């Protein structure tokens, strides 16, 4: 156990010190890679084509089969990107399999637009359907009528505005933009921090000598974004980048939920990160990078972290995201986020602010009949449910809390872990953090404690130092993994599990810390 603790502490210290480094590290995106291949193919794109071919699932589509609503967009984008290579037998067979999958996916698409539809899909999917029809791909737009109508409303809203750099509208420029306006490019050379949008902008700007400098910046951005995936393949890009502030807020928030923000063996790396996060605040909050507009999610998590870390900060920026009885991620969004409301309630509690009954009622109203919460920023119900439980921790006996707690306990696998569809360390970490909080509040210890112990034993047994993890549950334009944030949850939960082991004496804990420090 001491050796495991030493390894965890060493890895966690290194990870915390690296939060935000080089713009963040993030899994590669099928959708964005396909769009870059469509719009800005390299002279030799063979490696990118092979990578895309290798991402096809056994059923013929692209994207995680466990998240069906996130799959049509990467599948359509890939089929469009592969059109110029369709003369190759392997590519032709791949495309035909993808078309068959789309026919089945359309038949299963929900009649109403799901609240947790991935970012910008109401704009992206209708555009891709039009492009698919133009090249003769066999795919019907009829199943997506409600989504197309939602997209039209969103387009009308964008048309009434003058989109600025580093905004949600710019992030989906490839779905609505036509003219390459230099005013939409941010100082790092991207269009909305999106490789897909940047590639589409570059395509529209081809041959424009007056945009030569901006084209060079955009090409440099795409090259930098590709390095963040760790694949080593030029042209394989993430769904969003940079994410440096999101790494800081998300990673440190994980430590806060695990009760480790003041850990004696982590203080030397945590304090500089908390101070840097505090300095990064703008008047209206903080965004997922310094070049993207502030959002309610990063702002609320960052407020919680800096306050818990004893940094000077008021709640003023939180008010920028207040909308009636809840808080938003971005003003004008089509669907609010339950996790943003939860994070806002949590930070209010940390600041000692109480009496937000309307928001608590709103959050409880977002709960499904099965006791779970779901969210548009993360496909795991365990993420949303655990964070919402932290928001309602002062109402431990409320119907919403009891229902969510039962859902957590019922969702545990026979082996001890948790997962939306398949058990994973990240989702088990979400569940354990919530159960630890419930145990501290005294909630049904007879049921909670055995589940916690089984979960902790499973999580500790699965730990392997510095092992790359490929599972993903975060939602952008498609499902992705922000590696350092996800790993922070995993490591924090493992460390908390070790240190709370009932068989560990005070002397053993001290010996463990001494060994880890050495």
C-alpha positions as CSV (number, residue, x, y, z in Angstrom):
1,X,0.0,0.0,0.0
2,X,2.8,2.4,0.8
3,X,4.5,1.8,-2.5
4,X,1.2,2.5,-4.3
5,X,0.7,5.7,-2.3
6,X,4.2,6.8,-3.2
7,X,3.6,6.2,-6.9
8,X,0.2,8.0,-6.8
9,X,1.6,11.0,-5.0
10,X,4.6,11.2,-7.4
11,X,2.3,11.1,-10.4
12,X,-0.2,13.5,-8.9
13,X,2.4,16.1,-8.0
14,X,3.8,16.0,-11.5
15,X,0.3,16.2,-13.1
16,X,-0.7,19.2,-10.9
17,X,2.5,21.0,-11.8
18,X,1.8,20.5,-15.5
19,X,-1.8,21.7,-15.4
20,X,-2.2,24.1,-18.3
21,X,1.3,23.5,-19.7
22,X,1.6,23.9,-23.5
23,X,-2.1,24.7,-23.8
24,X,-3.2,21.3,-22.4
25,X,-3.2,17.8,-23.7
26,X,-6.4,16.3,-25.2
27,X,-7.5,13.2,-27.1
28,X,-7.6,13.3,-30.9
29,X,-11.0,14.1,-32.6
30,X,-12.4,12.2,-35.5
31,X,-14.7,15.0,-36.5
32,X,-12.1,17.8,-36.5
33,X,-9.4,15.6,-38.1
34,X,-11.8,14.8,-40.9
35,X,-12.7,18.4,-41.4
36,X,-9.0,19.4,-41.5
37,X,-8.5,16.6,-44.1
38,X,-11.4,18.0,-46.1
39,X,-10.4,21.6,-46.1
40,X,-6.6,21.7,-45.6
41,X,-5.1,18.3,-46.6
42,X,-1.3,18.1,-46.4
43,X,0.7,17.2,-49.5
44,X,1.0,13.7,-48.1
45,X,-2.2,12.9,-46.0
46,X,-1.8,9.1,-46.0
47,X,-1.1,8.9,-42.3
48,X,-4.2,10.9,-41.5
49,X,-6.4,8.8,-43.9
50,X,-5.1,5.6,-42.2
51,X,-5.7,7.0,-38.8
52,X,-9.3,7.8,-39.7
53,X,-9.9,4.4,-41.2
54,X,-8.6,2.9,-38.0
55,X,-11.1,4.8,-36.0
56,X,-14.1,3.1,-37.6
57,X,-16.2,1.0,-35.3
58,X,-17.2,-2.6,-36.0
59,X,-20.8,-1.4,-36.8
60,X,-19.5,0.9,-39.6
61,X,-19.9,4.2,-37.8
62,X,-17.4,6.5,-36.1
63,X,-17.5,7.7,-32.5
64,X,-18.1,5.9,-29.3
65,X,-21.0,3.4,-29.7
66,X,-22.0,4.0,-26.1
67,X,-22.9,7.6,-27.0
68,X,-25.2,7.2,-30.0
69,X,-26.2,10.9,-30.3
70,X,-22.6,12.0,-30.7
71,X,-21.9,9.7,-33.7
72,X,-23.6,11.1,-36.8
73,X,-21.4,14.2,-36.9
74,X,-18.0,12.4,-36.9
75,X,-19.3,9.7,-39.2
76,X,-20.6,12.2,-41.8
77,X,-17.5,14.3,-41.6
78,X,-15.3,11.3,-42.1
79,X,-17.3,10.0,-45.1
80,X,-17.0,13.4,-46.7
81,X,-13.3,13.6,-46.1
82,X,-12.7,10.1,-47.6
83,X,-14.6,11.0,-50.9
84,X,-11.4,11.9,-52.7
85,X,-9.8,8.5,-51.8
86,X,-12.9,6.4,-52.7
87,X,-11.0,4.9,-55.7
88,X,-9.2,2.7,-53.2
89,X,-11.0,-0.5,-52.5
90,X,-10.5,-0.3,-48.7
91,X,-11.8,3.3,-48.6
92,X,-14.7,2.4,-50.8
93,X,-15.8,-0.4,-48.5
94,X,-15.3,1.7,-45.5
95,X,-17.5,4.5,-46.9
96,X,-20.2,1.9,-47.9
97,X,-20.2,0.5,-44.3
98,X,-20.5,4.1,-43.0
99,X,-23.5,4.8,-45.2
100,X,-25.2,1.6,-43.9
101,X,-24.6,2.7,-40.4
102,X,-26.1,6.1,-41.0
103,X,-29.3,4.6,-42.3
104,X,-29.7,2.6,-39.1
105,X,-28.7,5.6,-36.9
106,X,-31.3,7.8,-38.6
107,X,-34.0,5.3,-37.7
108,X,-33.0,5.3,-34.1
109,X,-32.6,9.1,-33.7
110,X,-34.9,10.6,-31.1
111,X,-37.8,12.6,-32.3
112,X,-37.1,15.4,-29.9
113,X,-33.7,17.1,-29.6
114,X,-31.9,15.6,-26.5
115,X,-30.8,18.2,-23.9
116,X,-27.3,16.7,-23.9
117,X,-26.7,17.0,-27.6
118,X,-22.9,17.6,-28.2
119,X,-21.7,21.2,-28.7
120,X,-22.9,22.9,-31.9
121,X,-24.4,19.7,-33.4
122,X,-27.6,21.6,-34.2
123,X,-25.4,23.6,-36.7
124,X,-22.9,21.0,-37.7
125,X,-25.2,18.0,-38.5
126,X,-27.5,20.0,-40.9
127,X,-24.5,21.4,-42.7
128,X,-22.9,18.0,-43.1
129,X,-26.2,16.5,-44.3
130,X,-26.4,19.2,-47.1
131,X,-22.7,18.5,-48.1
132,X,-23.4,14.7,-48.1
133,X,-26.4,15.2,-50.5
134,X,-24.2,17.2,-52.8
135,X,-21.7,14.3,-53.2
136,X,-24.4,11.6,-53.4
137,X,-24.0,10.0,-50.0
138,X,-27.0,7.8,-49.1
139,X,-28.3,9.6,-46.0
140,X,-31.7,11.0,-45.2
141,X,-32.2,14.3,-43.4
142,X,-35.8,13.4,-42.3
143,X,-34.9,11.9,-39.0
144,X,-33.1,15.1,-38.0
145,X,-36.0,17.5,-38.7
146,X,-36.2,18.8,-35.1
147,X,-32.4,19.3,-34.9
148,X,-32.4,21.1,-38.2
149,X,-35.2,23.4,-37.0
150,X,-33.2,24.1,-33.8
151,X,-30.2,24.9,-36.0
152,X,-32.1,27.3,-38.0
153,X,-33.1,29.2,-34.9
154,X,-29.5,29.3,-33.8
155,X,-28.4,30.6,-37.3
156,X,-30.9,33.4,-37.0
157,X,-29.5,34.3,-33.6
158,X,-26.0,34.4,-34.9
159,X,-27.1,36.5,-37.9
160,X,-28.4,39.1,-35.5
161,X,-25.1,39.3,-33.7
162,X,-21.6,40.3,-34.8
163,X,-19.7,37.2,-33.7
164,X,-16.4,38.0,-32.0
165,X,-13.2,36.0,-31.7
166,X,-13.1,33.4,-29.0
167,X,-16.9,32.9,-28.7
168,X,-19.2,29.9,-29.1
169,X,-20.4,31.2,-32.5
170,X,-16.9,31.3,-33.8
171,X,-16.2,27.8,-32.5
172,X,-18.7,26.5,-35.0
173,X,-17.8,28.8,-37.9
174,X,-17.5,25.9,-40.3
175,X,-21.2,25.4,-40.1
176,X,-22.4,29.0,-40.8
177,X,-19.4,31.1,-42.0
178,X,-18.7,31.8,-45.7
179,X,-16.4,34.9,-45.9
180,X,-13.0,34.6,-44.1
181,X,-13.3,37.7,-41.9
182,X,-9.9,38.4,-40.3
183,X,-11.7,40.0,-37.3
184,X,-12.8,36.5,-36.2
185,X,-9.3,35.3,-35.7
186,X,-7.9,35.4,-32.2
187,X,-4.4,36.2,-31.2
188,X,-3.3,32.5,-31.3
189,X,-4.4,32.1,-35.0
190,X,-7.5,30.1,-34.4
191,X,-11.2,30.6,-35.3
192,X,-13.0,29.9,-32.0
193,X,-10.3,27.5,-30.7
194,X,-11.6,25.0,-33.2
195,X,-9.4,23.1,-35.6
196,X,-12.4,22.4,-37.8
197,X,-13.5,26.0,-37.9
198,X,-9.9,27.2,-38.5
199,X,-9.5,24.7,-41.4
200,X,-12.8,25.8,-43.0
201,X,-11.7,29.5,-42.6
202,X,-8.3,28.7,-44.2
203,X,-10.1,26.9,-47.1
204,X,-12.3,30.0,-47.7
205,X,-9.2,32.2,-47.5
206,X,-7.2,30.3,-50.1
207,X,-5.6,32.5,-52.7
208,X,-6.3,35.7,-50.7
209,X,-3.0,37.6,-50.6
210,X,-4.5,40.2,-48.3
211,X,-4.9,37.4,-45.7
212,X,-1.5,35.9,-46.1
213,X,-0.4,36.8,-42.6
214,X,-3.6,35.4,-41.1
215,X,-3.4,32.2,-43.2
216,X,0.1,31.7,-41.8
217,X,-1.2,32.1,-38.3
218,X,-4.0,29.6,-38.9
219,X,-1.6,27.1,-40.3
220,X,0.6,27.5,-37.3
221,X,-2.4,27.0,-35.0
222,X,-3.4,23.7,-36.6
223,X,0.2,22.4,-36.3
224,X,0.3,23.3,-32.6
225,X,-3.1,21.8,-32.0
226,X,-2.0,18.5,-33.5
227,X,0.9,18.2,-31.0
228,X,-1.6,18.4,-28.1
229,X,-3.1,15.0,-29.1
230,X,0.2,13.1,-28.7
231,X,-0.4,11.0,-31.8
232,X,2.6,12.4,-33.6
233,X,0.6,12.6,-36.8
234,X,0.4,16.0,-38.4
235,X,-3.2,16.7,-39.3
236,X,-4.7,14.6,-36.4
237,X,-6.2,17.3,-34.2
238,X,-8.3,17.7,-31.1
239,X,-11.9,18.9,-30.9
240,X,-10.8,22.1,-29.1
241,X,-7.5,23.7,-28.1
242,X,-6.0,25.3,-26.1
243,X,-7.7,24.3,-22.9
244,X,-5.0,25.5,-20.4
245,X,-7.4,27.3,-18.0
246,X,-9.9,24.4,-18.1
247,X,-7.1,22.1,-17.2
248,X,-6.4,24.2,-14.1
249,X,-10.0,24.7,-13.1
250,X,-11.0,21.1,-13.7
251,X,-7.9,19.5,-12.3
252,X,-7.9,21.6,-9.1
253,X,-11.7,21.2,-8.7
254,X,-11.2,17.4,-8.7
255,X,-8.7,17.8,-5.8
256,X,-11.2,20.0,-4.0
257,X,-14.0,17.4,-4.3
258,X,-11.6,14.7,-3.0
259,X,-10.7,16.9,0.0
260,X,-7.0,17.1,-1.1
261,X,-6.7,20.8,-2.0
262,X,-4.7,21.3,1.3
263,X,-2.9,18.0,1.3
264,X,0.5,18.5,3.0
265,X,2.4,16.5,0.3
266,X,0.7,18.4,-2.6
267,X,0.7,22.0,-1.2
268,X,3.9,23.0,-3.0
269,X,2.5,22.3,-6.4
270,X,-1.2,23.2,-5.7
271,X,-0.6,26.7,-4.3
272,X,1.2,28.2,-7.4
273,X,-1.6,26.8,-9.6
274,X,-4.4,28.3,-7.4
275,X,-2.6,31.6,-7.4
276,X,-2.2,31.6,-11.2
277,X,-5.8,30.7,-11.6
278,X,-6.8,33.6,-9.4
279,X,-4.6,36.1,-11.4
280,X,-6.3,34.9,-14.6
281,X,-9.7,36.1,-13.6
282,X,-11.2,38.8,-15.8
283,X,-14.0,41.1,-14.7
284,X,-16.7,38.7,-15.9
285,X,-15.0,35.5,-14.9
286,X,-12.7,33.0,-16.6
287,X,-12.8,31.0,-19.8
288,X,-11.3,27.7,-20.8
289,X,-8.3,29.7,-22.1
290,X,-7.3,33.3,-21.8
291,X,-8.3,33.9,-25.4
292,X,-11.9,32.6,-25.1
293,X,-14.7,34.4,-23.5
294,X,-15.4,33.5,-19.9
295,X,-18.0,30.9,-19.2
296,X,-20.2,29.9,-16.3
297,X,-18.6,26.5,-15.8
298,X,-15.0,27.4,-15.6
299,X,-15.9,30.6,-13.6
300,X,-17.8,28.7,-10.9
301,X,-15.2,25.9,-10.5
302,X,-12.4,28.5,-10.4
303,X,-14.2,30.5,-7.8
304,X,-14.6,27.4,-5.6
305,X,-11.0,26.5,-5.9
306,X,-9.5,30.0,-5.2
307,X,-11.8,30.5,-2.2
308,X,-11.0,27.1,-0.8
309,X,-7.4,27.9,-1.5
310,X,-7.6,31.1,0.6
311,X,-7.0,33.4,-2.4
312,X,-8.8,36.8,-2.3
313,X,-11.8,36.7,-4.6
314,X,-15.4,37.9,-4.5
315,X,-18.6,36.4,-6.0
316,X,-19.0,39.4,-8.4
317,X,-18.2,37.4,-11.6
318,X,-20.8,34.7,-10.8
319,X,-23.5,37.3,-11.4
320,X,-22.6,37.6,-15.1
321,X,-24.1,34.1,-15.6
322,X,-27.2,34.4,-13.5
323,X,-30.4,33.7,-15.5
324,X,-33.5,33.8,-13.4
325,X,-33.5,30.8,-11.1
326,X,-30.3,29.3,-12.4
327,X,-26.9,30.0,-14.1
328,X,-25.8,29.5,-17.7
329,X,-22.6,28.5,-19.4
330,X,-22.9,31.1,-22.1
331,X,-25.7,33.6,-22.6
332,X,-28.0,32.6,-25.5
333,X,-27.3,28.8,-25.1
334,X,-30.2,26.6,-26.2
335,X,-30.0,24.2,-23.3
336,X,-28.8,25.0,-19.8
337,X,-26.3,22.8,-18.0
338,X,-27.1,21.0,-14.7
339,X,-23.5,20.8,-13.8
340,X,-23.0,24.6,-14.1
341,X,-26.0,25.2,-11.8
342,X,-24.5,22.6,-9.4
343,X,-21.1,24.3,-9.5
344,X,-22.7,27.7,-8.8
345,X,-24.6,26.3,-5.8
346,X,-21.4,24.6,-4.5
347,X,-19.3,27.8,-4.7
348,X,-22.1,29.8,-3.0
349,X,-21.9,27.3,-0.1
350,X,-18.1,27.6,0.0
351,X,-18.5,31.4,0.3
352,X,-21.0,30.9,3.1
353,X,-24.0,32.1,1.0
354,X,-27.2,30.2,1.7
355,X,-30.9,30.5,0.9
356,X,-30.8,29.8,-2.8
357,X,-34.0,27.7,-2.7
358,X,-35.1,28.6,-6.2
359,X,-31.9,27.3,-7.7
360,X,-32.0,24.1,-5.7
361,X,-35.6,23.5,-6.9
362,X,-34.5,24.2,-10.4
363,X,-31.6,21.7,-10.1
364,X,-33.9,19.0,-8.6
365,X,-36.3,19.6,-11.5
366,X,-33.5,18.6,-13.9
367,X,-33.2,15.2,-12.3
368,X,-34.4,12.2,-14.2
369,X,-37.0,9.8,-12.8
370,X,-34.2,7.2,-12.3
371,X,-32.5,9.5,-9.8
372,X,-29.7,10.5,-12.2
373,X,-28.7,13.8,-13.6
374,X,-27.3,14.1,-17.2
375,X,-25.4,17.0,-18.7
376,X,-24.3,18.4,-22.0
377,X,-20.6,18.8,-21.1
378,X,-20.1,15.2,-19.9
379,X,-21.7,12.0,-21.2
380,X,-21.3,10.3,-17.8
381,X,-24.4,10.4,-15.6
382,X,-22.0,9.8,-12.7
383,X,-20.2,13.1,-13.4
384,X,-23.4,15.1,-13.3
385,X,-25.0,13.2,-10.5
386,X,-21.9,13.4,-8.2
387,X,-21.4,17.1,-8.8
388,X,-25.1,17.8,-8.2
389,X,-25.0,15.9,-5.0
390,X,-22.1,18.2,-3.8
391,X,-24.4,21.1,-4.7
392,X,-27.2,19.7,-2.5
393,X,-25.0,18.4,0.3
394,X,-26.8,20.7,2.8
395,X,-30.0,19.0,1.9
396,X,-28.9,15.4,2.6
397,X,-32.4,14.3,3.4
398,X,-34.1,15.9,0.4
399,X,-36.0,13.6,-2.1
400,X,-33.6,14.6,-4.9
401,X,-30.5,13.6,-2.7
402,X,-32.1,10.4,-1.6
403,X,-33.0,9.4,-5.1
404,X,-29.6,10.2,-6.5
405,X,-27.9,8.3,-3.7
406,X,-30.0,5.3,-4.4
407,X,-29.0,5.6,-8.1
408,X,-25.3,5.7,-7.2
409,X,-25.5,2.7,-4.9
410,X,-27.6,0.7,-7.5
411,X,-25.2,1.7,-10.3
412,X,-22.2,-0.1,-8.7
413,X,-20.9,-3.1,-10.6
414,X,-20.4,-6.5,-9.0
415,X,-16.7,-5.9,-9.1
416,X,-16.9,-2.6,-7.2
417,X,-16.5,0.0,-9.9
418,X,-18.9,2.3,-11.7
419,X,-19.5,3.2,-15.3
420,X,-22.3,4.6,-17.5
421,X,-21.9,1.6,-19.8
422,X,-18.5,0.1,-19.0
423,X,-16.7,0.4,-15.7
424,X,-13.9,3.0,-15.7
425,X,-11.5,4.5,-13.1
426,X,-12.7,8.1,-14.0
427,X,-16.4,7.3,-13.5
428,X,-15.6,5.3,-10.3
429,X,-13.8,8.4,-9.0
430,X,-16.9,10.5,-9.6
431,X,-19.0,8.1,-7.6
432,X,-16.6,7.6,-4.7
433,X,-16.1,11.4,-4.2
434,X,-19.9,11.8,-3.9
435,X,-20.2,8.8,-1.5
436,X,-17.4,10.1,0.6
437,X,-19.3,13.4,0.9
438,X,-22.5,11.6,1.8
439,X,-20.7,9.5,4.4
440,X,-19.2,12.7,6.0
441,X,-22.7,14.1,6.2
442,X,-23.9,11.0,8.0
443,X,-26.2,9.8,5.2
444,X,-27.3,6.1,5.5
445,X,-23.8,4.9,6.5
446,X,-25.1,1.3,6.7
447,X,-25.6,1.4,2.9
448,X,-22.9,3.9,1.9
449,X,-19.9,2.5,3.7
450,X,-19.9,-1.0,2.2
451,X,-20.3,0.4,-1.3
452,X,-17.4,2.9,-0.6
453,X,-15.1,0.1,0.6
454,X,-15.8,-2.1,-2.4
455,X,-15.3,0.8,-4.8
456,X,-12.0,1.9,-3.2
457,X,-10.6,-1.6,-3.2
458,X,-11.5,-1.9,-6.9
459,X,-10.0,1.5,-7.8
460,X,-6.7,0.9,-5.9
461,X,-6.4,-2.5,-7.6
462,X,-6.8,-0.9,-11.1
463,X,-4.1,1.7,-10.5
464,X,-1.0,1.5,-12.7
465,X,1.5,4.4,-12.6
466,X,1.6,6.7,-15.6
467,X,-0.5,4.3,-17.7
468,X,-2.2,6.1,-20.7
469,X,-6.0,5.8,-20.5
470,X,-8.1,6.0,-23.6
471,X,-11.6,6.0,-22.1
472,X,-13.5,9.3,-22.7
473,X,-16.7,10.8,-21.5
474,X,-16.4,14.6,-21.9
475,X,-18.5,16.2,-24.6
476,X,-17.5,18.9,-27.0
477,X,-18.4,18.7,-30.7
478,X,-17.9,15.0,-30.0
479,X,-16.8,12.9,-27.1
480,X,-13.2,13.5,-25.9
481,X,-10.8,13.1,-23.0
482,X,-9.0,16.1,-21.4
483,X,-6.2,13.8,-20.2
484,X,-4.9,15.8,-17.2
485,X,-8.4,16.7,-15.9
486,X,-9.6,13.1,-16.2
487,X,-6.4,11.7,-14.7
488,X,-6.7,14.2,-11.8
489,X,-10.0,12.7,-10.8
490,X,-8.6,9.2,-11.0
491,X,-5.5,9.9,-9.0
492,X,-7.3,12.0,-6.4
493,X,-9.8,9.3,-5.8
494,X,-7.1,6.6,-5.5
495,X,-5.1,8.7,-3.0
496,X,-8.2,9.5,-1.0
497,X,-9.1,5.8,-1.0
498,X,-5.7,4.8,0.3
499,X,-5.5,7.4,3.0
500,X,-9.0,6.6,4.2
501,X,-8.4,2.9,4.4
502,X,-9.8,1.8,7.8
503,X,-6.9,-0.7,8.3
504,X,-4.3,2.2,8.0
505,X,-3.0,3.5,11.4
506,X,-1.8,7.0,12.0
507,X,1.8,5.8,12.1
508,X,1.4,3.9,8.8
509,X,0.0,7.1,7.2
510,X,3.0,9.1,8.4
511,X,5.3,6.4,7.1
512,X,3.5,6.4,3.8
513,X,3.9,10.2,3.4
514,X,7.6,10.1,4.4
515,X,8.3,7.3,1.9
516,X,6.4,9.3,-0.8
517,X,8.3,12.5,0.0
518,X,11.6,10.7,-0.3
